[in-house]
């Protein structure tokens, strides 16, 4: 039934009124139910029937007309109510500048055949649930108040009816406006005053300095204040926040209570030696403090450090939240909450936003729901929305999730209070993300040195004519009698005086750097240079290794192991008995097992990491018949640490950012991300550049994250060979990262254990094998795992230095190619040395590996990569002069190339043969 069938229904109803038996039983039941909708209608029909019996046909006609109108309107009104819920946001007054007014024909009553007279007719709204009214006009007014004032709600895209009904009830019953107490209204005003006075003070004292002012969006401060208060009511223990530049100083001062003195010092920069070669600009810095709620409870709040790459901090913040929740044993994901503050252009434009949203409901990344706050400037630097996005709203990407999006006018603080209260309750109720799109503007352009009128003259004519939201809200409170003019002036004076005192202190108090030292779970760990004498023992007793390997190969009797895995499991039992050497995957499994039973938790994610890209790991087994899973590493001992491994979504930036964030709160465990192929990390280059490689230098933040990057030239084409080690080496400085390429299971075993057991914390870039995973020579005896530690350089134990005519120096897979070529040529006087740790590698460590070799010998650095890639440029730059003083240094590699490798297998083999021939030429 729809509007096109109304004429037909009218005719049926006329027949029914004359003779109910003249219509079908189905229509008869329909009209009977409709006619008893209201007592008024029933009474009128009774009266009409009586009058008709006396010959009063006019009365009967009036009643029939009204009943016909009710029948005809029922479908239209239902549609109209739905349209308000679906499209009311399109006409909501959310833009404080009033420049983006939109129309919506679906909300015009004329579209439903209604007239002004119809709106005033008595109407029964009992079937409309939360919407009530005596007339249709009353009903529509309630809908307009709910969906078309200063809040626009998008929620009808949510498939779950229970969620839609919950949101409708919460919004419609109170017409989307919560009653605010006198205390809350004054609190909102005081936070607006804090925000405005801070910005005005800084602009006046530091003329021309970049602050990325919050002016035009000052309601962010009461928004965050109310959100944190709501977190307190929900018994949240910690809140992790992340945001870009705009308003960051204001948030630091008025939410995190960072002392204004320290913020003012950052403008003066009194000690130019303090951050030589390091540090970061003031509007990138993070902070942490304790928030005291109105009820007196305390809650820890943290603001993540943020590079200029805006939205890339989002997954980092979520990773931190997840780790904190795990620390609390918070399986419901409610003890720690994430609040992410976005810009409108970045939210719509940067792909990492989609990657982050996609993590929301995935088991390995779920954090119980994030509050997303978009500061909608309605412009991105100089780019207007029509040039920067193809969607109606900047937040339309969030519709990929089953979550509500609230658009709110930032100049209406009480509307902001309503959506914050609603959003935080929604997050708590449904453990899902929620978005607040706060429409605002930039009073001073992108930054204080920018002239926005060059590109947005019309917008800034509107902005120039507007007073601050603090002043407009002050007028409202004065009119309501909630505040006197004297009280407002006194509040302003106190805040102004406090900032003046802090400013004067920058001239009189000796400068003390405001650096929050590593504490809490990080108190036992250190950064800085790699320890000279690292005595940590990573070896494990051979008997213990055998026991763990036996446990790892013990599968529940009722579990149907895939037939192709039965042989590998039998081989592992033979390894445990010492009958077979340990292969790569087994060495890794033993590293994990020993750490877990020593109380060190492990988290590993990546694309297909449970099985392993090359079908080598099989950490999670699937029952061949039922599909149920069994993870042997979770069943080592009753008191073992937590083991978490998960297949990630097809994402690099989002997932690597998440794992980096997780590592920031997990110094005692092993946190690793694995790329499907090594070079895939380049999709997450920002995370590496801006966080992993530089966070200690910029922000004094440590991480022990491990990046596992399969690497090796095996003819699989340009995108499946190189992990781009040259890029990591170019970033390597000041002992910021570790770059290792272990070539034996034992070395890999010791490397993973060393990463956790020593106190020194640095990100580890580990180049892992592909074809070598099953190479017959890439094995280790259990006694090699019992050895004391990882070795940075492996010597040649088969060729005596005294007999060596040539020295081949290499790293990774090419070692085994050289070994086989040497054997084929019957050469016994060519030594092959392997560098297992490319960085950090001190000159004396490298030079000492050549201690037994006579000076003047030829040293050939051999790499599979083109000459402009791989480790050669780095090695030549940093060690070439020292090596040249004692030896003749050469390079054997592929020729310089724009691409890492050929895509032809035959060409690859030809190049590899030429490479090996050059390494042994003239011998």
LOBAVO-562980 format. One line per 3 residues: number of its first residue (from 1); their letters; for each residue z, x, y of C-alpha. Coordinates in steps of 0.1 Angstrom, whole numbers, plus 5000, padded with zeros to 4 digits. Layout:
<nodes>
NUM	a	Z:X:Y | ...
</nodes>
This chain:
<nodes>
1	xxx	5000:5000:5000 | 4991:5013:5034 | 4981:5002:5069
4	xxx	4946:4993:5058 | 4959:4966:5034 | 4981:4948:5060
7	xxx	4955:4920:5066 | 4954:4913:5030 | 4992:4912:5028
10	xxx	4993:4888:5058 | 4971:4864:5040 | 4992:4866:5009
13	xxx	5024:4860:5029 | 5009:4829:5045 | 5001:4816:5011
16	xxx	5036:4824:4999 | 5053:4805:5028 | 5032:4774:5020
19	xxx	5036:4777:4982 | 5055:4806:4965 | 5038:4797:4932
22	xxx	5004:4804:4947 | 5009:4842:4946 | 5014:4865:4917
25	xxx	5049:4871:4903 | 5049:4907:4916 | 5041:4897:4952
28	xxx	5065:4868:4949 | 5094:4892:4941 | 5084:4914:4970
31	xxx	5084:4886:4995 | 5117:4873:4981 | 5134:4907:4985
34	xxx	5120:4911:5020 | 5131:4876:5032 | 5168:4883:5024
37	xxx	5167:4916:5043 | 5188:4901:5071 | 5211:4871:5075
40	xxx	5193:4863:5108 | 5159:4860:5090 | 5173:4839:5062
43	xxx	5190:4816:5087 | 5159:4812:5107 | 5138:4804:5076
46	xxx	5164:4778:5065 | 5163:4763:5100 | 5125:4764:5099
49	xxx	5124:4746:5066 | 5147:4719:5078 | 5127:4715:5110
52	xxx	5095:4714:5091 | 5108:4685:5070 | 5114:4666:5103
55	xxx	5079:4675:5114 | 5088:4705:5137 | 5058:4726:5130
58	xxx	5062:4749:5161 | 5096:4763:5149 | 5082:4770:5114
61	xxx	5053:4788:5131 | 5076:4811:5151 | 5097:4820:5121
64	xxx	5066:4826:5100 | 5052:4848:5128 | 5084:4869:5129
67	xxx	5085:4872:5091 | 5049:4882:5091 | 5056:4908:5118
70	xxx	5085:4922:5097 | 5063:4924:5066 | 5035:4941:5085
73	xxx	5058:4965:5102 | 5077:4978:5072 | 5051:5002:5061
76	xxx	5042:5014:5096 | 5078:5019:5105 | 5084:5039:5074
79	xxx	5055:5061:5082 | 5065:5065:5118 | 5101:5075:5108
82	xxx	5086:5101:5084 | 5063:5114:5112 | 5093:5120:5134
85	xxx	5109:5140:5107 | 5077:5159:5099 | 5062:5164:5134
88	xxx	5090:5157:5159 | 5093:5194:5165 | 5058:5195:5179
91	xxx	5069:5176:5210 | 5105:5189:5212 | 5114:5205:5245
94	xxx	5122:5239:5231 | 5103:5260:5257 | 5125:5266:5287
97	xxx	5095:5274:5308 | 5077:5242:5298 | 5044:5260:5295
100	xxx	5037:5253:5258 | 5038:5215:5258 | 5021:5199:5228
103	xxx	5012:5164:5220 | 5013:5145:5187 | 4993:5113:5184
106	xxx	5011:5105:5151 | 5043:5097:5172 | 5025:5072:5194
109	xxx	5035:5036:5185 | 5000:5025:5193 | 4988:5044:5163
112	xxx	5007:5019:5142 | 4995:4987:5159 | 5027:4983:5178
115	xxx	5031:4971:5214 | 5059:4973:5239 | 5069:4938:5230
118	xxx	5072:4948:5193 | 5097:4976:5203 | 5122:4951:5216
121	xxx	5121:4927:5187 | 5152:4925:5164 | 5147:4949:5136
124	xxx	5166:4955:5104 | 5171:4993:5099 | 5193:4992:5069
127	xxx	5166:5007:5047 | 5163:5038:5070 | 5196:5055:5058
130	xxx	5210:5076:5087 | 5189:5059:5114 | 5203:5026:5128
133	xxx	5195:5003:5156 | 5193:4967:5167 | 5157:4970:5177
136	xxx	5128:4992:5168 | 5132:5009:5202 | 5168:5018:5193
139	xxx	5156:5034:5160 | 5129:5054:5178 | 5153:5065:5205
142	xxx	5176:5079:5178 | 5147:5097:5162 | 5136:5112:5195
145	xxx	5171:5124:5203 | 5173:5140:5169 | 5140:5157:5166
148	xxx	5124:5158:5201 | 5150:5170:5226 | 5159:5207:5228
151	xxx	5159:5212:5190 | 5128:5211:5169 | 5134:5211:5131
154	xxx	5109:5220:5104 | 5123:5210:5070 | 5100:5184:5054
157	xxx	5080:5212:5037 | 5110:5217:5014 | 5103:5203:4980
160	xxx	5139:5196:4970 | 5148:5161:4981 | 5185:5167:4979
163	xxx	5181:5195:5005 | 5159:5173:5028 | 5184:5145:5025
166	xxx	5213:5169:5033 | 5195:5181:5064 | 5185:5146:5075
169	xxx	5220:5134:5072 | 5235:5163:5091 | 5209:5160:5120
172	xxx	5204:5122:5123 | 5240:5110:5121 | 5250:5129:5152
175	xxx	5215:5130:5168 | 5214:5168:5163 | 5241:5174:5188
178	xxx	5276:5184:5177 | 5306:5174:5198 | 5321:5205:5215
181	xxx	5357:5209:5224 | 5368:5221:5258 | 5378:5254:5242
184	xxx	5344:5259:5226 | 5325:5251:5258 | 5346:5276:5278
187	xxx	5340:5302:5250 | 5303:5297:5252 | 5304:5301:5290
190	xxx	5325:5332:5288 | 5300:5348:5263 | 5271:5339:5286
193	xxx	5291:5355:5315 | 5296:5386:5293 | 5259:5389:5286
196	xxx	5247:5383:5321 | 5272:5404:5340 | 5267:5434:5317
199	xxx	5229:5433:5322 | 5232:5429:5360 | 5257:5457:5362
202	xxx	5236:5482:5341 | 5205:5474:5361 | 5223:5480:5394
205	xxx	5240:5513:5383 | 5212:5528:5363 | 5181:5520:5384
208	xxx	5149:5523:5365 | 5165:5532:5332 | 5153:5516:5300
211	xxx	5177:5491:5286 | 5155:5464:5270 | 5174:5438:5289
214	xxx	5186:5406:5272 | 5181:5386:5305 | 5162:5354:5297
217	xxx	5177:5353:5263 | 5214:5356:5271 | 5222:5327:5247
220	xxx	5219:5353:5219 | 5255:5364:5226 | 5272:5330:5222
223	xxx	5249:5324:5192 | 5262:5355:5175 | 5297:5348:5186
226	xxx	5296:5313:5170 | 5278:5326:5139 | 5306:5352:5133
229	xxx	5333:5325:5139 | 5316:5304:5113 | 5315:5333:5089
232	xxx	5352:5336:5094 | 5357:5299:5085 | 5337:5306:5054
235	xxx	5360:5335:5044 | 5333:5361:5047 | 5347:5396:5045
238	xxx	5318:5416:5061 | 5287:5409:5081 | 5257:5433:5082
241	xxx	5234:5429:5112 | 5201:5445:5122 | 5180:5441:5153
244	xxx	5153:5458:5173 | 5157:5471:5209 | 5159:5440:5230
247	xxx	5195:5431:5239 | 5209:5458:5216 | 5231:5474:5243
250	xxx	5244:5440:5251 | 5252:5432:5215 | 5269:5466:5211
253	xxx	5291:5459:5242 | 5299:5422:5238 | 5298:5416:5200
256	xxx	5307:5450:5185 | 5330:5458:5215 | 5317:5493:5218
259	xxx	5333:5507:5248 | 5312:5505:5280 | 5322:5540:5289
262	xxx	5303:5553:5259 | 5273:5532:5266 | 5273:5545:5302
265	xxx	5276:5581:5291 | 5244:5575:5270 | 5226:5569:5303
268	xxx	5240:5601:5319 | 5235:5622:5288 | 5261:5647:5300
271	xxx	5257:5673:5272 | 5220:5683:5267 | 5230:5707:5239
274	xxx	5247:5679:5218 | 5215:5665:5203 | 5192:5695:5204
277	xxx	5165:5686:5179 | 5182:5655:5167 | 5200:5623:5177
280	xxx	5182:5591:5189 | 5178:5569:5220 | 5207:5546:5229
283	xxx	5189:5514:5220 | 5183:5525:5184 | 5219:5533:5175
286	xxx	5241:5514:5151 | 5278:5507:5152 | 5306:5491:5132
289	xxx	5339:5475:5141 | 5363:5447:5132 | 5358:5412:5145
292	xxx	5389:5391:5151 | 5382:5354:5147 | 5398:5327:5168
295	xxx	5422:5320:5139 | 5433:5356:5139 | 5415:5368:5108
298	xxx	5396:5401:5107 | 5361:5407:5094 | 5342:5439:5094
301	xxx	5308:5439:5111 | 5281:5465:5110 | 5250:5470:5130
304	xxx	5223:5490:5113 | 5206:5520:5130 | 5170:5510:5138
307	xxx	5139:5530:5145 | 5111:5518:5167 | 5093:5503:5138
310	xxx	5112:5470:5145 | 5112:5449:5113 | 5114:5477:5088
313	xxx	5152:5476:5091 | 5153:5442:5075 | 5152:5452:5038
316	xxx	5176:5481:5046 | 5202:5457:5059 | 5197:5434:5029
319	xxx	5201:5464:5005 | 5234:5473:5023 | 5246:5437:5019
322	xxx	5238:5436:4982 | 5256:5468:4975 | 5287:5456:4995
325	xxx	5287:5424:4975 | 5285:5444:4942 | 5315:5464:4954
328	xxx	5335:5433:4959 | 5324:5419:4925 | 5309:5390:4945
331	xxx	5286:5374:4920 | 5283:5343:4942 | 5269:5364:4970
334	xxx	5292:5349:4997 | 5316:5376:5007 | 5290:5396:5028
337	xxx	5264:5380:5050 | 5233:5394:5066 | 5222:5384:5101
340	xxx	5187:5397:5111 | 5176:5395:5147 | 5138:5395:5152
343	xxx	5112:5395:5179 | 5086:5367:5178 | 5055:5389:5179
346	xxx	5070:5413:5152 | 5081:5384:5130 | 5046:5370:5129
349	xxx	5028:5404:5129 | 5045:5428:5106 | 5039:5426:5069
352	xxx	5074:5439:5060 | 5087:5405:5071 | 5069:5387:5043
355	xxx	5080:5414:5019 | 5116:5409:5029 | 5114:5371:5028
358	xxx	5099:5373:4993 | 5131:5391:4981 | 5153:5362:4991
361	xxx	5156:5344:4958 | 5148:5372:4934 | 5177:5380:4910
364	xxx	5177:5417:4917 | 5176:5413:4955 | 5194:5380:4962
367	xxx	5221:5382:4987 | 5232:5346:4991 | 5211:5337:5021
370	xxx	5203:5355:5054 | 5205:5341:5089 | 5173:5350:5107
373	xxx	5174:5348:5145 | 5141:5351:5163 | 5144:5359:5200
376	xxx	5112:5342:5211 | 5099:5360:5242 | 5067:5340:5240
379	xxx	5048:5372:5244 | 5046:5405:5226 | 5046:5433:5252
382	xxx	5015:5421:5270 | 4999:5402:5241 | 5001:5364:5243
385	xxx	5007:5343:5212 | 4971:5331:5210 | 4961:5368:5206
388	xxx	4989:5378:5183 | 4991:5351:5156 | 4969:5325:5139
391	xxx	4998:5301:5134 | 5015:5274:5155 | 5049:5292:5155
394	xxx	5059:5328:5152 | 5081:5317:5123 | 5055:5300:5102
397	xxx	5056:5328:5077 | 5091:5317:5068 | 5076:5284:5054
400	xxx	5068:5304:5023 | 5104:5298:5014 | 5121:5265:5008
403	xxx	5142:5268:5039 | 5146:5250:5073 | 5134:5265:5105
406	xxx	5151:5254:5137 | 5134:5259:5170 | 5158:5257:5199
409	xxx	5157:5259:5237 | 5176:5291:5246 | 5186:5276:5280
412	xxx	5206:5249:5263 | 5237:5267:5249 | 5250:5235:5233
415	xxx	5218:5230:5214 | 5221:5266:5203 | 5257:5259:5191
418	xxx	5244:5229:5171 | 5217:5249:5152 | 5241:5278:5146
421	xxx	5267:5255:5131 | 5240:5237:5110 | 5223:5269:5099
424	xxx	5254:5286:5088 | 5265:5256:5068 | 5231:5253:5052
427	xxx	5232:5290:5042 | 5267:5285:5026 | 5257:5252:5009
430	xxx	5224:5263:4994 | 5227:5301:4993 | 5194:5304:5010
433	xxx	5179:5320:5041 | 5176:5299:5073 | 5157:5306:5105
436	xxx	5167:5300:5141 | 5137:5304:5165 | 5154:5306:5199
439	xxx	5128:5301:5227 | 5135:5323:5257 | 5117:5347:5279
442	xxx	5119:5383:5293 | 5130:5383:5328 | 5120:5419:5334
445	xxx	5091:5424:5311 | 5090:5446:5279 | 5113:5472:5296
448	xxx	5126:5478:5330 | 5097:5502:5339 | 5071:5476:5330
451	xxx	5053:5452:5354 | 5047:5420:5334 | 5029:5402:5362
454	xxx	4999:5424:5356 | 4992:5404:5325 | 5013:5372:5326
457	xxx	5012:5361:5363 | 5017:5324:5355 | 5046:5329:5332
460	xxx	5064:5351:5357 | 5059:5326:5385 | 5079:5302:5363
463	xxx	5105:5329:5354 | 5110:5340:5390 | 5119:5305:5400
466	xxx	5146:5301:5373 | 5183:5308:5376 | 5202:5323:5347
469	xxx	5214:5302:5318 | 5249:5312:5328 | 5245:5295:5362
472	xxx	5229:5264:5348 | 5257:5260:5322 | 5283:5267:5348
475	xxx	5270:5237:5368 | 5272:5215:5337 | 5308:5225:5330
478	xxx	5318:5219:5366 | 5302:5185:5365 | 5320:5176:5333
481	xxx	5353:5188:5348 | 5357:5214:5320 | 5360:5242:5345
484	xxx	5367:5247:5381 | 5347:5269:5405 | 5378:5291:5410
487	xxx	5381:5297:5372 | 5345:5306:5370 | 5348:5331:5398
490	xxx	5379:5346:5384 | 5363:5351:5350 | 5333:5368:5367
493	xxx	5356:5390:5388 | 5376:5403:5357 | 5345:5412:5338
496	xxx	5329:5429:5368 | 5361:5449:5375 | 5364:5460:5339
499	xxx	5328:5474:5339 | 5335:5491:5373 | 5365:5509:5358
502	xxx	5345:5520:5328 | 5318:5533:5350 | 5342:5552:5372
505	xxx	5357:5567:5340 | 5324:5584:5332 | 5330:5605:5364
508	xxx	5366:5613:5357 | 5372:5614:5319 | 5360:5645:5300
511	xxx	5330:5636:5279 | 5337:5629:5242 | 5307:5622:5219
514	xxx	5310:5587:5204 | 5300:5595:5168 | 5314:5573:5140
517	xxx	5322:5598:5112 | 5315:5591:5076 | 5345:5574:5061
520	xxx	5355:5549:5034 | 5334:5554:5003 | 5317:5583:5020
523	xxx	5348:5603:5027 | 5344:5626:4996 | 5307:5634:5002
526	xxx	5290:5659:5025 | 5256:5665:5041 | 5243:5695:5059
529	xxx	5229:5726:5041 | 5227:5728:5004 | 5258:5746:4990
532	xxx	5251:5783:4983 | 5271:5783:4951 | 5267:5749:4935
535	xxx	5290:5752:4905 | 5287:5715:4893 | 5282:5714:4855
538	xxx	5257:5688:4845 | 5255:5697:4808 | 5270:5674:4782
541	xxx	5285:5683:4748 | 5258:5681:4721 | 5280:5659:4698
544	xxx	5285:5634:4727 | 5248:5633:4733 | 5241:5625:4696
547	xxx	5267:5597:4696 | 5252:5581:4727 | 5217:5584:4713
550	xxx	5229:5566:4681 | 5244:5539:4702 | 5212:5535:4722
553	xxx	5192:5530:4691 | 5216:5504:4676 | 5200:5470:4680
556	xxx	5217:5437:4671 | 5208:5427:4636 | 5194:5394:4646
559	xxx	5172:5409:4673 | 5135:5411:4664 | 5123:5444:4678
562	xxx	5086:5447:4685 | 5069:5463:4655 | 5054:5490:4677
565	xxx	5088:5501:4689 | 5104:5505:4655 | 5089:5540:4650
568	xxx	5100:5553:4684 | 5135:5541:4677 | 5135:5558:4643
571	xxx	5123:5590:4661 | 5153:5587:4685 | 5177:5585:4656
574	xxx	5161:5617:4643 | 5166:5633:4677 | 5202:5623:4676
577	xxx	5205:5641:4642 | 5188:5672:4657 | 5157:5668:4634
580	xxx	5133:5662:4664 | 5134:5676:4700 | 5141:5652:4728
583	xxx	5111:5637:4747 | 5110:5628:4784 | 5121:5591:4781
586	xxx	5150:5600:4758 | 5161:5627:4782 | 5162:5601:4810
589	xxx	5180:5576:4788 | 5207:5602:4780 | 5211:5610:4816
592	xxx	5217:5574:4823 | 5240:5569:4794 | 5262:5599:4802
595	xxx	5266:5588:4838 | 5274:5552:4829 | 5301:5562:4804
598	xxx	5315:5586:4831 | 5320:5556:4854 | 5289:5561:4876
601	xxx	5269:5529:4882 | 5231:5530:4881 | 5205:5508:4899
604	xxx	5168:5514:4892 | 5140:5491:4905 | 5103:5494:4908
607	xxx	5070:5479:4897 | 5073:5474:4859 | 5103:5498:4857
610	xxx	5120:5479:4828 | 5093:5489:4804 | 5079:5517:4824
613	xxx	5043:5518:4838 | 5033:5541:4810 | 5052:5521:4783
616	xxx	5077:5550:4780 | 5111:5536:4790 | 5117:5503:4773
619	xxx	5151:5500:4789 | 5149:5462:4784 | 5138:5450:4750
622	xxx	5122:5416:4744 | 5127:5398:4711 | 5093:5395:4695
625	xxx	5100:5359:4684 | 5124:5343:4709 | 5116:5363:4740
628	xxx	5153:5369:4746 | 5162:5403:4760 | 5186:5431:4751
631	xxx	5194:5462:4773 | 5209:5490:4752 | 5222:5508:4783
634	xxx	5245:5478:4790 | 5262:5482:4756 | 5275:5517:4755
637	xxx	5312:5512:4759 | 5336:5485:4770 | 5346:5504:4801
640	xxx	5312:5517:4811 | 5298:5514:4847 | 5273:5487:4857
643	xxx	5237:5494:4848 | 5210:5474:4867 | 5173:5478:4862
646	xxx	5147:5454:4874 | 5110:5449:4879 | 5103:5447:4916
649	xxx	5078:5425:4933 | 5045:5441:4941 | 5059:5457:4972
652	xxx	5067:5492:4984 | 5080:5490:5019 | 5103:5461:5014
655	xxx	5117:5473:4980 | 5120:5509:4990 | 5138:5498:5022
658	xxx	5161:5476:5002 | 5170:5504:4977 | 5175:5529:5006
661	xxx	5199:5503:5022 | 5217:5500:4988 | 5221:5537:4986
664	xxx	5238:5538:5020 | 5268:5520:5005 | 5266:5535:4970
667	xxx	5274:5573:4974 | 5291:5575:4940 | 5262:5560:4919
670	xxx	5226:5567:4911 | 5203:5545:4931 | 5166:5550:4924
673	xxx	5132:5535:4932 | 5102:5541:4910 | 5066:5539:4922
676	xxx	5040:5526:4898 | 5019:5556:4907 | 5032:5584:4929
679	xxx	5009:5578:4959 | 5019:5541:4961 | 5048:5552:4982
682	xxx	5024:5556:5011 | 5026:5518:5016 | 5063:5526:5025
685	xxx	5056:5556:5047 | 5076:5541:5075 | 5107:5539:5053
688	xxx	5104:5575:5044 | 5096:5588:5079 | 5120:5568:5099
691	xxx	5149:5565:5074 | 5149:5587:5043 | 5137:5619:5059
694	xxx	5154:5617:5093 | 5185:5594:5091 | 5209:5623:5089
697	xxx	5194:5641:5118 | 5191:5610:5140 | 5222:5590:5130
700	xxx	5244:5612:5108 | 5238:5589:5079 | 5236:5602:5043
703	xxx	5218:5588:5013 | 5215:5598:4977 | 5184:5577:4970
706	xxx	5161:5589:4943 | 5123:5583:4945 | 5106:5587:4912
709	xxx	5069:5593:4918 | 5045:5598:4888 | 5022:5627:4897
712	xxx	4995:5647:4879 | 4957:5650:4879 | 4944:5634:4847
715	xxx	4910:5620:4858 | 4924:5585:4868 | 4909:5586:4903
718	xxx	4920:5594:4938 | 4948:5567:4939 | 4964:5575:4906
721	xxx	4969:5613:4907 | 4988:5626:4938 | 5022:5617:4951
724	xxx	5011:5635:4983 | 5038:5661:4980 | 5023:5678:5010
727	xxx	5036:5650:5032 | 5071:5653:5019 | 5070:5691:5024
730	xxx	5057:5686:5060 | 5088:5665:5067 | 5112:5689:5050
733	xxx	5135:5706:5074 | 5172:5712:5080 | 5179:5705:5043
736	xxx	5171:5668:5049 | 5157:5660:5015 | 5152:5674:4980
739	xxx	5117:5678:4965 | 5116:5685:4928 | 5091:5685:4900
742	xxx	5109:5690:4867 | 5087:5699:4838 | 5110:5694:4808
745	xxx	5133:5666:4796 | 5163:5688:4799 | 5155:5697:4835
748	xxx	5150:5660:4843 | 5183:5652:4826 | 5202:5679:4846
751	xxx	5185:5669:4879 | 5195:5632:4876 | 5231:5641:4867
754	xxx	5233:5667:4895 | 5222:5641:4920 | 5253:5621:4912
757	xxx	5279:5647:4902 | 5278:5670:4931 | 5294:5661:4965
760	xxx	5262:5670:4984 | 5242:5639:4992 | 5205:5641:5000
763	xxx	5176:5619:4991 | 5157:5632:4961 | 5119:5631:4958
766	xxx	5113:5636:4921 | 5077:5640:4909 | 5076:5626:4873
769	xxx	5049:5630:4847 | 5023:5607:4832 | 5003:5623:4804
772	xxx	5032:5647:4798 | 5054:5618:4788 | 5040:5623:4752
775	xxx	5028:5659:4754 | 5040:5677:4722 | 5052:5707:4744
778	xxx	5072:5686:4769 | 5103:5684:4748 | 5138:5699:4748
781	xxx	5164:5706:4722 | 5198:5688:4726 | 5213:5722:4733
784	xxx	5191:5724:4764 | 5209:5693:4776 | 5242:5709:4768
787	xxx	5233:5738:4792 | 5252:5741:4824 | 5228:5730:4851
790	xxx	5194:5724:4866 | 5173:5755:4874 | 5152:5757:4906
793	xxx	5127:5782:4891 | 5119:5786:4854 | 5109:5821:4844
796	xxx	5084:5830:4817 | 5104:5838:4786 | 5073:5848:4766
799	xxx	5059:5876:4788 | 5080:5905:4798 | 5078:5914:4835
802	xxx	5071:5950:4825 | 5039:5939:4806 | 5026:5914:4831
805	xxx	4993:5922:4848 | 4992:5890:4867 | 5017:5864:4878
808	xxx	5008:5827:4879 | 5031:5806:4900 | 5029:5768:4898
811	xxx	5048:5735:4896 | 5044:5705:4874 | 5018:5695:4849
814	xxx	4993:5724:4855 | 5019:5747:4839 | 5010:5732:4804
817	xxx	4973:5735:4811 | 4978:5772:4820 | 4999:5777:4790
820	xxx	4973:5763:4767 | 4945:5783:4784 | 4965:5815:4781
823	xxx	4969:5808:4744 | 4932:5801:4739 | 4923:5834:4756
826	xxx	4948:5853:4736 | 4964:5868:4767 | 4999:5882:4764
829	xxx	5002:5899:4798 | 5000:5869:4822 | 5033:5855:4833
832	xxx	5036:5819:4843 | 5065:5809:4865 | 5074:5773:4874
835	xxx	5090:5762:4907 | 5110:5731:4898 | 5126:5726:4932
838	xxx	5101:5730:4960 | 5127:5721:4987 | 5152:5733:4996
841	xxx	5143:5767:4983 | 5156:5797:5001 | 5135:5829:5004
844	xxx	5159:5850:4984 | 5159:5824:4956 | 5121:5826:4953
847	xxx	5119:5864:4958 | 5146:5870:4932 | 5125:5853:4905
850	xxx	5101:5882:4909 | 5128:5908:4907 | 5115:5924:4874
853	xxx	5079:5926:4884 | 5063:5957:4899 | 5051:5955:4935
856	xxx	5014:5952:4941 | 5008:5927:4913 | 4986:5898:4919
859	xxx	5004:5865:4923 | 4982:5834:4920 | 4996:5801:4933
862	xxx	4979:5776:4910 | 4978:5739:4919 | 4957:5709:4908
865	xxx	4955:5695:4943 | 4928:5704:4969 | 4936:5735:4989
868	xxx	4946:5714:5020 | 4970:5693:4999 | 4998:5700:4974
871	xxx	5024:5727:4980 | 5001:5756:4990 | 5001:5750:5028
874	xxx	5039:5748:5028 | 5044:5778:5005 | 5020:5800:5024
877	xxx	5036:5791:5057 | 5072:5796:5047 | 5070:5823:5020
880	xxx	5035:5839:5023 | 5046:5868:5045 | 5075:5878:5023
883	xxx	5054:5876:4992 | 5026:5895:5008 | 5050:5924:5015
886	xxx	5054:5930:4978 | 5024:5914:4960 | 4988:5903:4965
889	xxx	4990:5866:4971 | 4961:5843:4962 | 4955:5805:4958
892	xxx	4937:5787:4930 | 4931:5751:4937 | 4904:5725:4941
895	xxx	4884:5729:4973 | 4895:5713:5005 | 4889:5675:5003
898	xxx	4895:5643:5023 | 4904:5625:4991 | 4929:5638:4965
901	xxx	4905:5638:4936 | 4872:5626:4921 | 4869:5593:4904
904	xxx	4846:5607:4876 | 4864:5617:4844 | 4836:5642:4836
907	xxx	4838:5657:4871 | 4875:5659:4868 | 4873:5679:4835
910	xxx	4847:5702:4850 | 4869:5709:4880 | 4899:5715:4858
913	xxx	4880:5740:4837 | 4869:5758:4868 | 4905:5758:4880
916	xxx	4918:5774:4848 | 4889:5799:4848 | 4898:5810:4883
919	xxx	4934:5815:4873 | 4925:5839:4845 | 4894:5854:4861
922	xx	4887:5891:4855 | 4913:5894:4827
</nodes>
